[in-house]
Amino acid sequence: MASHWYSGGIMRGLDNTVDFDGASVKIGLSAAAHIPDIDDDFLDIAGTADFTANEATGTGYVGTFGGAGRKNLVSNDVTTVDASNRAMFDAADLTWTAYNPTNAAAQATILVEITNDTLSPCLVNLDFPDVDPNGNDFTIQFHADGIGYITSS
């Protein structure tokens, strides 16, 4: 799987349903069994390969809606970069302290929690090699070009 914007996430940003630099944007971790589809609109799509069925578990991560494992993005910002014709979405790096997962984390999903997981939209999926911090801190360091961007031509 590759990192990607979810189609519904782009739409929600364009129609201002979701404020990407607002306080309600979060990030959650999932195992390799989570097979994100660019067309998935919500975290719980009633499939065995959806985010909620494969959300991370273990010491230092409590999943599910409102769980302490999902972290709020901090210092999130949407900016334009005229030199590269981009609209960029970025936030501060995040750390899960003493994270010892049941299943190795393989992806992170940026989301907005609304009422429950069947109504909580997916915004961005970040794919990375399976990681088992084995009780150590686990940090996601976002790229210098931001979490993601859209380029105009």
C-alpha positions as CSV (number, residue, x, y, z in Angstrom):
1,M,0.0,0.0,0.0
2,A,1.1,3.5,-0.6
3,S,0.4,6.7,1.3
4,H,-2.5,8.6,-0.1
5,W,-5.2,11.2,0.4
6,Y,-8.7,9.6,0.7
7,S,-11.0,11.0,-2.0
8,G,-13.6,11.8,0.6
9,G,-11.0,13.6,2.6
10,I,-10.1,15.9,-0.3
11,M,-13.8,16.6,-0.9
12,R,-14.4,17.4,2.8
13,G,-11.5,19.9,2.7
14,L,-12.7,21.5,-0.5
15,D,-16.3,21.9,0.7
16,N,-15.0,23.0,4.2
17,T,-16.8,20.2,6.0
18,V,-13.5,19.4,7.7
19,D,-11.1,22.1,8.9
20,F,-7.7,20.5,8.4
21,D,-6.0,22.9,10.7
22,G,-8.7,22.6,13.3
23,A,-8.4,21.0,16.7
24,S,-10.5,17.9,15.9
25,V,-8.0,16.3,13.4
26,K,-6.4,13.1,14.9
27,I,-4.1,10.3,13.8
28,G,-4.5,6.6,14.6
29,L,-2.3,3.6,14.0
30,S,-3.3,0.3,12.3
31,A,-1.7,-3.0,11.6
32,A,-0.7,-4.4,8.1
33,A,-4.1,-6.2,7.9
34,H,-5.7,-2.8,7.4
35,I,-6.1,-2.5,3.6
36,P,-6.9,1.2,3.0
37,D,-8.9,2.0,-0.1
38,I,-8.6,5.5,-1.5
39,D,-12.4,5.4,-1.8
40,D,-13.0,4.6,1.9
41,D,-15.0,7.5,3.4
42,F,-15.1,6.5,7.0
43,L,-13.0,4.6,9.6
44,D,-15.6,1.8,10.0
45,I,-16.8,0.6,6.6
46,A,-18.1,-2.7,7.9
47,G,-15.3,-4.7,6.3
48,T,-12.7,-7.0,7.7
49,A,-9.9,-4.9,6.2
50,D,-11.1,-1.5,7.5
51,F,-9.3,0.7,10.0
52,T,-11.4,-0.1,13.1
53,A,-11.1,-3.9,12.6
54,N,-7.3,-3.5,12.4
55,E,-6.5,-0.6,14.7
56,A,-3.4,-0.9,16.8
57,T,-3.6,-2.4,20.2
58,G,-1.1,-3.0,23.0
59,T,0.6,-1.2,25.9
60,G,0.7,2.6,25.2
61,Y,-2.2,2.6,22.6
62,V,-5.9,2.3,23.4
63,G,-7.8,2.3,20.1
64,T,-11.5,2.8,19.3
65,F,-13.5,5.9,19.2
66,G,-12.3,8.4,21.8
67,G,-9.5,6.0,22.8
68,A,-6.2,7.4,24.2
69,G,-4.2,5.8,21.4
70,R,-5.5,8.2,18.7
71,K,-3.7,11.5,19.1
72,N,-4.7,15.0,18.2
73,L,-2.5,16.6,15.6
74,V,-0.7,19.5,17.1
75,S,0.3,22.7,15.3
76,N,-1.5,21.5,12.2
77,D,-1.6,24.0,9.4
78,V,-2.7,24.4,5.8
79,T,-0.5,26.8,3.8
80,T,0.2,27.7,0.2
81,V,3.7,27.4,-1.1
82,D,3.8,29.7,-4.1
83,A,7.3,28.7,-5.2
84,S,6.1,25.1,-5.8
85,N,2.4,25.8,-6.6
86,R,1.3,23.7,-3.6
87,A,-1.3,23.7,-0.9
88,M,0.4,21.9,2.0
89,F,-1.0,20.2,5.1
90,D,1.4,19.7,8.0
91,A,1.6,19.2,11.7
92,A,4.1,18.7,14.5
93,D,5.7,15.2,14.8
94,L,4.0,12.9,17.3
95,T,5.2,10.3,19.8
96,W,3.5,7.3,21.5
97,T,5.4,6.7,24.8
98,A,6.5,3.2,25.7
99,Y,4.4,1.7,22.9
100,N,4.4,-2.1,22.8
101,P,2.0,-3.2,20.2
102,T,0.1,-6.5,19.9
103,N,0.6,-6.3,16.1
104,A,3.3,-4.2,14.5
105,A,2.0,-0.8,13.3
106,A,2.2,-0.5,9.5
107,Q,0.1,2.6,8.8
108,A,-1.3,5.8,10.3
109,T,-4.6,7.3,9.3
110,I,-5.4,10.9,9.7
111,L,-9.0,11.3,10.7
112,V,-11.7,13.4,12.3
113,E,-13.7,11.7,15.1
114,I,-17.4,12.6,14.7
115,T,-20.0,10.8,16.9
116,N,-18.7,7.3,16.2
117,D,-16.3,5.5,13.8
118,T,-19.0,4.9,11.2
119,L,-19.3,8.7,10.9
120,S,-15.7,9.6,11.3
121,P,-14.1,10.5,8.0
122,C,-10.6,9.3,6.8
123,L,-8.5,12.1,5.4
124,V,-5.0,10.7,4.7
125,N,-3.3,7.3,4.9
126,L,0.4,7.1,5.7
127,D,2.1,3.8,4.9
128,F,5.4,2.7,6.4
129,P,7.3,-0.5,7.0
130,D,6.0,-2.6,9.9
131,V,7.2,-1.2,13.1
132,D,7.4,-2.9,16.5
133,P,8.9,-0.4,19.0
134,N,8.9,-3.2,21.6
135,G,8.0,-0.9,24.5
136,N,10.1,2.0,23.3
137,D,8.8,5.4,22.2
138,F,7.3,5.4,18.7
139,T,7.6,8.7,16.8
140,I,6.0,9.7,13.5
141,Q,8.2,12.3,11.9
142,F,6.4,14.1,9.1
143,H,8.2,14.9,5.9
144,A,9.7,18.3,5.4
145,D,7.2,18.8,2.5
146,G,4.4,18.2,5.0
147,I,2.0,15.4,5.7
148,G,0.6,15.9,2.2
149,Y,0.1,18.5,-0.5
150,I,-1.8,19.1,-3.6
151,T,0.0,20.7,-6.6
152,S,-1.6,22.9,-9.1
153,S,-0.3,23.4,-12.6
